[in-house]
Each structure stands twice: as structure tokens, then as C-alpha cells.
Amino acid sequence: MPDYRSDPIPDSKFNQIVKFNFNNTYLRKLTTEIPTVLISISIVVACFYGQRKLRNDNPEDIRYNVGSSVINTIIIVILG
């Protein structure tokens, strides 16, 4: 597979072959990049919400405070 995905197209103005990229970058952004970012952000927000709920439901139990913080940190590190 070549490094640059393109098709050679003859250019009549300059009498040479020009590489033309047929991949639509706008469409690629809409279908892959934006949903990936939104899903990552929603996972982080859900972790913060879960951590807050566990901490508020069990204020005297230290396991829920430390455990949810560790899980939240691991998820943020994995998602980058």
C-alpha cells in the first residue's frame, strides 16, 4: 500500500501528471474524529459523575473516595 493515497491525473494546462487526493477530509472529520472526541469526553464526564456520586453516597467510607479516584485516573491516562 502506498504512503500517499492518490490517483495520477493528467493536467492539460501544464502537460504533466498531478497527484490528486480523493479522500474527503471534511467527511473524515465528521465521521471519525468528532464522534471519537465526543465519546472520550463523555466517558471522562461519566467517570467524574460516578466518582462524585460514590463519594456523596458513602462519605464515611474511604474505599469509595480512593477507589473511584484511582479508576478515574486510569481511564484518563488510557484515553489520553
MARTOR-714377 format. One line per field, with one value per residue: x, y, z of N, C-alpha, C in turn; residue number from 0. Coordinates in steps of 0.02 Angstrom, whole numbers. Each point is the difference from the previous one (the first is absolute). Layout:
<sefis>
nc1: X,...
nc2: Y,...
nc3: Z,...
cac1: X,...
cac2: Y,...
cac3: Z,...
cc1: X,...
cc2: Y,...
cc3: Z,...
num: NUM,...
</sefis>
This chain:
<sefis>
nc1: 42,-13,50,-6,-60,16,-28,41,-4,-11,47,-54,-4,28,-40,-26,22,-58,23,-57,-11,-28,39,-61,42,-44,-13,65,4,-50,27,61,26,-54,-26,63,6,-60,15,60,-25,-48,50,40,-50,-15,66,2,-54,26,57,-32,-37,54,33,-53,-7,65,-18,-22,-14,62,-24,-58,29,39,-44,-48,41,18,-63,-19,52,-14,-64,16,42,-47,-48,47
nc2: -59,47,42,21,-1,-9,33,-25,65,-6,44,21,38,-44,-43,-13,-51,12,-5,-33,28,-60,-5,1,49,40,-45,-8,67,5,-48,24,58,30,-56,-10,63,0,-59,21,57,-34,-42,52,32,-58,-4,65,-11,-57,33,52,-42,-38,56,24,-59,-3,53,-50,-31,-11,-62,29,36,-47,-50,44,29,-59,-23,58,-3,-64,15,52,-39,-48,44,18
nc3: 0,-44,13,-61,25,-62,-46,-45,-8,-64,4,-32,52,42,-30,60,35,28,62,0,58,-4,52,23,16,-28,-45,-5,5,-42,-35,10,-15,-23,-26,-20,-16,-28,-24,-16,-20,-31,-17,-13,-29,-29,-9,-18,-38,-22,-7,-24,-38,-14,-10,-33,-31,1,36,39,-58,20,-4,8,46,25,3,8,41,24,0,25,39,11,3,36,32,2,13,40
cac1: -42,43,-5,-45,-56,-21,-4,31,-46,37,-17,7,29,73,22,34,-46,-7,-32,-61,-25,-73,-28,-31,21,-57,-43,36,-6,-68,-17,45,33,-47,-30,49,12,-60,-5,53,-20,-57,24,33,-53,-35,43,-4,-66,-1,42,-36,-57,25,25,-55,-41,38,53,42,40,57,11,-33,36,64,-10,-27,52,49,-31,-6,67,19,-39,26,66,-11,-29,49
cac2: 59,59,46,55,-27,48,-24,46,31,45,71,24,67,-3,-60,-46,-39,28,-44,30,-38,-6,-5,62,9,25,-58,-41,32,-8,-69,-35,39,33,-49,-27,51,5,-60,4,51,-25,-51,35,33,-53,-21,51,-5,-60,12,45,-35,-47,37,29,-53,-32,48,-24,-57,26,-41,31,61,-16,-45,35,45,-40,-22,59,16,-51,12,61,-17,-42,40,49
cac3: 0,-3,56,-18,-40,-50,-69,-48,-47,-46,1,-69,-2,7,-35,45,41,67,49,28,57,-4,67,23,70,37,14,48,65,25,15,46,52,45,46,46,52,42,42,51,49,39,47,56,39,36,56,52,31,42,58,45,29,50,58,36,29,54,21,54,-23,-37,-61,-58,-18,-31,-57,-58,-26,-36,-63,-43,-25,-49,-62,-33,-29,-58,-54,-21
cc1: 45,-11,-51,-55,-24,-4,34,-50,40,-26,12,33,76,31,43,-53,2,-33,-60,-27,-76,-33,-26,16,-57,-46,34,-4,-70,-14,46,26,-48,-35,49,13,-61,-8,52,-19,-58,21,33,-52,-38,42,-1,-67,-4,42,-36,-58,22,24,-57,-44,34,55,47,46,56,11,-30,35,64,-9,-26,51,52,-28,-6,68,22,-36,26,68,-9,-27,48,-24
cc2: 62,46,55,-28,54,-34,49,25,45,72,29,69,-2,-60,-46,-37,26,-52,36,-46,-1,-8,68,8,26,-57,-46,29,-11,-72,-34,44,30,-51,-29,49,5,-61,3,51,-25,-54,34,34,-52,-25,51,-2,-61,8,45,-34,-50,37,30,-52,-33,46,-28,-57,25,-39,34,64,-16,-42,34,48,-38,-24,59,18,-49,12,62,-15,-42,40,55,69
cc3: 0,60,-13,-45,-48,-68,-46,-51,-47,5,-69,-4,0,-35,44,41,71,45,30,55,-3,69,22,74,43,20,51,70,30,22,50,56,50,46,50,57,46,45,56,54,43,49,60,44,40,59,56,36,46,63,50,34,54,63,41,34,60,25,54,-22,-46,-65,-62,-22,-38,-62,-61,-29,-40,-67,-48,-30,-53,-66,-36,-32,-63,-59,-24,9
num: 0,1,2,3,4,5,6,7,8,9,10,11,12,13,14,15,16,17,18,19,20,21,22,23,24,25,26,27,28,29,30,31,32,33,34,35,36,37,38,39,40,41,42,43,44,45,46,47,48,49,50,51,52,53,54,55,56,57,58,59,60,61,62,63,64,65,66,67,68,69,70,71,72,73,74,75,76,77,78,79
</sefis>
